[in-house]
Amino acid sequence: MKKLLASIILSVILFTSYTFAHQYEDIPNDHEYYYAIHYLRRNDVFMDTKEFNPDIIINRAEFIKYLVLLNDPDYTERTDVNLPFEDTQNNAWYASYFADAIDLGIISDEETKMYPYDKLTVVDALELLFHSQSIPIPKVYKGTIPYEDVLRNTHYAPLIMRALEFGIIHPESMDHVGFYKRVTRAEAAYMIYKMDLVNLTPPGGEANLSSFDSQLQKVIAAWDIIFSGYLNKDELDRMAMSDAAISAMVETFDDPYSAYLDREENTAFSDDLDGEIEGIGAYIGVNEEDEITIIAPMSGSPAEAAGVESGDIITKVDETDIEGLSLYEVVNLIKGPKGTTVALTVRRNGGAEVIEIVRDVITINSLEYEVIDNEIMRVKLFSFNQNLPDDFQEVVEIMENNSNIKGLIIDVRDNPGGLLDSAIRVLNHLMLPEAEIVTIKYNYFEYTQYSKGDGELFGYPTVVLINGGSASASEILAGALRDYDLATIIGEKSFGKGTVQEVNYFLDDSSLKITVAKWLTPLNFDIQKEGIEPHITVEDNTQTYADEQLERAISEINKMIR
């Protein structure tokens, strides 16, 4: 790998004046994939032939061969091959490459078929590429997907989005990736070349392999020292050690939203907001002082009935002092079977309270709606889960078919967020097509999401209700409508969560969740830890039965429609 890096650096310096010793006749200097093809030729992946034939569609076997030659510079042909696949032959030209590919982790010997002569698609190529570098891919992609042909609930969505992030592939158009198209030899060369650069240096950055390699080698050396010299090495738990090492790395981030969950923790802590869970029914997060905080109790939940409030800071769960525990450890202490009791000690307004809560089965709905005075539609959004867009579509149809409804109240109080894509799809009904909704800024690139809907509710007098329990996707919705002056924001300052997390799953079902991006409102406002300030501040008096914030929203809507 160091040899490859030196080659890359030297090539960059000399590209303007250097002519390759071997030149394919059909790959001129201005060819789109010139550097990628010659990069792989210099590393003995391609042969010094007269022509390269860049437009030939390649098959899976040929692509696997390229990956083997790049990843195993000392490759030698094997003669004693015994492949485990139903559709391969041990004396075929590809047999030795496949055997090496199994050892390198590029393909798995647990597969029943390998389809060696099938034409290579973009998805095929990406799966093989990521396996070749042992790069984990999330099972579910939770960010925004602006491409119509990339469906969220498919195994390939995280793969495609990660490849786009790395620059390994590029979309055919603004809303279409075209990932099922077949791959030419030149395109295959480019994809391999880009993946190899990803493995060497961060996109847009400068290679610093010596520093990176020395730190990684230090970890590997420590592992080797332990398992070669430690007296009781046979009693060591390798999985527990690797879990501890990754956890320790993440703890150095000082980021409450990044976490490593081992297999047991990952099973216990589900991000699925669409089914039923057993617990107290409260959204829990971390405030700007890194304290475990109640973002919001769910409507009608045991937590709400027991008196849990947004902003309560948890200090103990039963008799366990939670200082120093992670968010996920605290959540696991709170969760439990229906009918059991948990006692939360919370800090509120400078004092301490002990709240006993009987756990129950919690069903999480996406929304509720009501028509007030036959003129105002009030929609309470509980969570931006995957059901919300379809449920909100029903509300839109009701409003379109009822000419008496002249105003809209969107209530995202105590809504901690959820799927970014769900917020986008709700806003599609409220904003004109091609209006900027949100900008997502990653380390090395950014993209802006625009409205693609019909804007059926654009122009309706609208109020958005927020409070300290409104976070993440709720703030995206409120921020976009505020920036375009499409809604009056009423209530209290929102929570202030302006970052995006990505979950990567490992083969043992553990997971690594890290913060990968931040989002900005259309006017480039970063709400992380700042929150969204309402146009009209109204505090909810918890000592009264009345809902002062909703009453003010109704009053403001009536002013607009009269």
N, C-alpha and C positions, 0 to 999 in steps of 0.2 A: 504493500500500500504506500510506503514512503517513496518507493521508486516511481509509482504512478504519480504521486503528488509533484515530485521534482519535474516529471515530464510535462505536467499541466502548466506549472509556473514558467518553465522554459518556453513552452509553446506560446503562451500568452505574450511573452516579451518579444518573440521573434515573428509573430504572425504577419506583420506588415512587410517583412523583407525576405521571408524564408519560403522556399519552394520545396515541397515534400520530395524526397528521393524517388518515391514511386507515385505516379499520378494515374488514376483511373481515367480512361479516355472519355467515359460518359459522366464523369463528375468534375465539371469545370470549377474554377475557383469561386465563382459566384453562385454555386449550387446551394440551395437552402440548407442541406445537411452536410456540407463539405467538411466542416471541422469535426463533426460527430463521427463521420465515416472514417476519416483519417486518424482520429484519436484511437478508434478501435483497431484500425490496421496496424498502428504503431505498437499496440499492445498484443499483437499476434492473434486477434480474434478473427480478422479477415485476411485472406491470402493476397499475395501480390499478383493479381491476375490482370489481364489487359482491360477488361471491363468489369464494372461492379454490378450492373443490372439493377438499378435502384428501384424500379417500379414493379418488380416481380413480387407477387403476394407470397409470403413465406408461410411455412407450416409450423406447428408447435415443436416438432423435433429439431428443426433448424434453429429456432429461437433458444431452445434449451441448450443446444450445442454452444451458441454464442455465450450464454451465461456461464457455462462450465469453463470455457477457455479464458474468460475474463477473471473469474473468481479462483481459478486453479492454474496459475502460471506454470506449474510443474506437471501439468496433465500428461499422462502417458496412456496409450490405448490398452485396454484390458482384454484378455482373451478368455478368462473364466467367468463369463457373465451369466447370471441366472436372475432375470427380471421377474418380479411378482405379478406383472400386469397381464390381463387376459388378451389384450390386443397388441402385444409387442412380441418381437422375435429376438432370441438371444444372439443370432448371427447377423442381424441387420446392422447397417452402418451406424445407426444411432445408439446401439445397445451399450457400448462402453460409456458414451456421454451420459446416458440415463443412469447407469450405475454410479457414476461420479456425482451426478446431480442429486441422487438420494443421499449420498454421504455429506454433500454440501448443504442439504436442507432445502434445495430448490424445489424438489418434488418429494412426495411422501410415498413410502412403500406400502402404506395402508390403503391407497387408492386401488380400485379394481381395474380401472382402465386409464390409459394415458392419451389416447387419440393422437398418435404421433403425426399422422398425415392430414389432420384437420387444419384448415386454413386458420391462421392466428388472428384473433380479434383483439381489440384494445383491452378489453376486460381480461382475456387470457394472459396477455402480455404483462399487465399490471400485477396480477396475482403471482405470476412467476417472478417478476422483478422484486416485489416486496418480500417474498419468501427467500430470495437469494441474499437479501441483506438482513433477514430476521427482524424486519420492522413490524411491530404489532399494529393491527388495524382495529379500531373500535367496532363492536358489533352493531352499534346504532349511531347514526350521525344526527346530532341534535342542533346543529347550526342551521342557518338559512341555506336553502338549496334553490338557486335562481334558475335552474335548468329544467325544462318541461320533461325531458326524457330520463331524468334521474329521480326515481321514486324513492321516498324516504324509507319505507319499510321493506327494503331489499338489501341483500347481503352486499351488493356492489356499491351502494351509495357512499359508505365511508371510504371505500377504496378509491372511487372516482374523485371525491372531494379532497382526499389527501394528495392524490397525484396532481391535481390542479394546483394545490398549495405549493407543492415542490417544483412546479413548472415542468413536470415530465410529459404532460399532455396539455393541449390547449383546446378550448371549446370551438366548435365550428361556427357558432354564432352567439349572440347575447343570451339566448335562452335554450341553446341546444348543444350538447357535448358531442354526440355522435359516437358513443363508446362501443357500439357493436360493429362498427365498420372493420373491414379486414386491413391488416397491417402489411405495408410493403417493406422490402429490405432496408430502404433508406429510413423509413419511419421507425423501424425496429432499432436501427443504429442510434438514432436520436434519443429514443426512450432509454436505452441502456446507458448511453453517454450521460444523460441528465441524471439518472439514478446514481451513477458512479460519482458524479460531482456532488450530489446531495450527501453521499456517504463520506465525502472528504471535507466539505466546507459548507457552512450555512448559506442559503440563498442570499445573494447580495452582499455577502461578507467576504473576508479574506481568510484563506486557509491558515490554520494555526495548528497543524497536526501534531507538532512536537509537544506543545503544551497539553493538548487534549490527550495525546497518546500517553504521555508520562503519568497523568493523573489516573487514567484508566488502567494502565499497567501497574500502578501502585496498588489499586484495589485487587487486581488479578493476582499480583504477587503475594499480597496478604492472604488471599484465599488459598493459594498453593502452599504457602508456609504453614498455615493452620492444618491443612489436610495431609501434609507430608510429615510434619513434625510434632503436632500436638499429641500428648500422651494418650488421651482418651478420644482420639479422632473418630473411632468407630461408633461412639455414642452420640456424636453431633447430629443435629437435625438440620440438614442442608436447606430445607424449605424455610424453616424458622429463621435461619441466618440470612437468607436472601430477602425474606420479608422485612427483617429488621434493618438491613442495609438500605433498601429502597425507602422505607419509612423515614429513616434518619436523613436521607438526602432531601426528601420532600419537606421535612421539618425545617431545614435551613432556608427555605423560601420565605418564611414569615408571611405566608399567604393562606388565610383561613379557608379559601375555596379550593385549594389544591390538596390532594390526599391520596395515599396509597391504601387500598383495602385488600387484605388477604382474602383467601377463598371464603372463610367463614363470615367475615365482616361483609363481604360483597354480597353474599347470599342473604344476609340479614337486612342489609340496607339497600332497598330497592328504589330506583328513581322512577318507577312506573306509577304514574298518577291516574291510571285509568281503571284500576280494579278496586279491591277492598283490602284494607289493612287493619290490623288490630293494634290499638294504642289509645292515645288521649285525644288525637285530632288537633294537632297544632303544627304550624310551620315554624321551624327553628333555624336560626342562622347565627352569624357572628357580627357584632357591631364594630364600629371603628376603633374601639378600645380592645378589640379581640376578646370580648366577653360573649359567652353563649347566651343568646337572646331569643325571646319569643317574637318572631316576626308578626305572626297573627294566629289566633285560634280559629279553627274552621267553624263556619256557621252551623249551629246545632250540635256541636261536638261536646263530648264530656269535658274537655278543657274549658270551653266557653261557659258551660253550665256551672263549673266549679269556680269560675271567677278569674281564670287566666286572662291577662290582657296583653295587647301589643306593647312591646318595650320592656316587659318583665325580664330581668336578668337572672338566670338560673345560677344558684350557687351550690345547691346540693340536690341529689336525687336519692330519696330515702335517706340512708345514713352515709352516703358516699359524697365526700367533698370533691367537686368536679374540677378544681383548680389543676391545670396542667393536662387535662384530658382533651382529646380532639372532639370536634363536632360530632363525628360518627360514633365515637365511644359514648358520648352523652346520649345520643339518640338511641343507641342500643340499650342503655340503662333504662330509658323511659318506656320503650316499647315492651309489650308483653301481652299475654292472653286475655281475652275478654273475661270480665268479671273480677280480675285482680286489681289491687289498688296500688298506686304509686304516689308518694308524697314529694312534691317539688318545693324546695325552699327558694324563694325568689326575692330579689331586691327591687323595691318599687318606691319611688319618691323618697329615697334615703332610708327607708325602713325595710325590715325583713318580714316576710309572711310565709307560712307553711300552708300549701294548698294540697289537699288530698283529692285524688282523681281516680274514679273507677274506670278502668280501661273498657273499651267496647270495640265492636266492628265499625270501622269508619268507611263510609261510601263517599267517594269524591265526585261530585257533579261538576260540570264545567260552568253552568250558568243557571240563573232563574230570571224571569221577567214578569213585569206587571204593567198594566196601562193605568195611569193615574189621571183621574178626572176626565177620562175618555179622550185626552189630548196629548199626554206625555208618556212615552215609552221609557220605562226604567229597566235597565238590564244590569243585573249583578253578576259580574264575572268572578268566579271563585278561583279558577286556575286556568292557565294557558296550556291545557293538555291537548292531545291530538284530536279529541272530540269537539273542542270548542269551535273551530271554523264551521263545521257542519251545523252545529247547534245555533251559532250566530246567524248563519244563512237563513234559518227558519224565522228568526226575529226580523231580518231584513224583509222577507217575503210578507210577513204580517203587516209591517209598516207600509210597504208598497200597496197592499190591498186594502188599507184602511185610511181613507182620506181625512179622517178626523184627527189622526195622530200628527201633530205639528212640531213636536220637540222630542229630544232624546237625552236621557241621563245615563251615562256609562259609569257604573260604580265598580271601581277596582280597589276599594279600601280593603285592607287585609288580604290582598291577592299577592302572593310572593313571586309570581311569575310562572315560568315553565318553559315551553318551547318557543324559541324566537320565531320560528316559521308560523306558529299559530297567531302571534301578534301581527305579523305581516299580513296574513290572510284576513284578519279582522279589519285592519286598516285599509285593505283594498276596497272595502265597501264605503269607507268614509272619506277617501281622498281621490282626486282625479287621476286618471292613468298617467304614468311616467313621473309622478311626483316623488321626490326623494323622501324615503322613509327613515333609513338609518345607514350609517357607515360603519363597517366592521373593520377595525385596524389590527392586523396581525403583526408579527415582528418584521416581516420582509415584504408584505404586500397589504393592500386594502381593497375592499370593494364596497360599492354603494348599492343598496337594495332600493328599487323603485317600485311604486305601486303598479300592479298589473290588472287590477280589477276594473269594474264598471263605475265605481264611485256612486252607487245608487243613493247613499245617504248624504252625499256631499251637499252642503248648503243647509241641512237641517239645523235649526238652533240646538246646540249641543253643550252639555255640561259634563265634565269628568270629575268624579269624586275620588280623592286620594287621601291617604294618611301615612303614618309611619310604617304601616304594614304593607304598603304598596311597593313592590320591588321588581327589578329586572324587566321582564316583558311588560309589566304594568307601566313601568316608567318609559319604556319605548313608545307605547301607545300614547300616554299622556304627553310625552315630550314632542312627538311628531305633530299632534293636534295643536299643541301650544305654539310651536314654532311657526305654523301656518295660520295662526289665529282662527282655527276651525272650531275651537271649543274654549269655554271658560273653565279654568281649573279651580275647584273649590275644595277646601278641607285643610289638611295639615301637610307639612313637608314630607315627601316620600322617603323611603329607606336609604336609597343611594347605592344601588348595585349596578355598576356599569361595565362589568367584565363578563367574558364568555368562557365557559369551561368545556373541555373535551375529555371524554372517558375512553381510555385505551384498555382493552381486555387482553389478558394473557391466557396461554393455553391451560393453565391450572385454575381458571375462572377467578383469579385475582384481577384487580383493576387499578389503573393509575389515572386519576383525574387531575388535570393541570389547567391552569388559566392560560389560554392561548391567544386571547384578543380582548380588546375593549371596544365598546360601541359609542358612537357619537350621534346626537340628534341632528336633524337637517341643518340647523345653524351651528353645528360643530360644538355643541355643549357636552362636556364630559361630566356625567352625573356621579361618577364613582366617589362615594363618601360625602357627596354634596347634596344629593337628592334634588327633587324638583319642587320649587316653591310655588304654591298656588297663587292664582290671581287674587282670590278672596280667601283669607284665612278664617276658618271657623273651627273652633275646638269642640270636640264632642264631650258633653258633660255626662260622665258615666253615672252620676248621681240622679239623673233624671231618666224617665222612660222615653221622652221625646228624642228623635234623631235630628239634632239641630243642623247637621251638615246637609242631610237630605232635604229638610225643610227649606234651607237657603237655596239649594239647587232648584227646587220647584219654583221658588219665588223668582229666581233669575230667569228660568225658562219662560215663565209667564210674562215677564217684561219683554222678552225677545219676540214672543208670538202675538202680542197684543198690538 
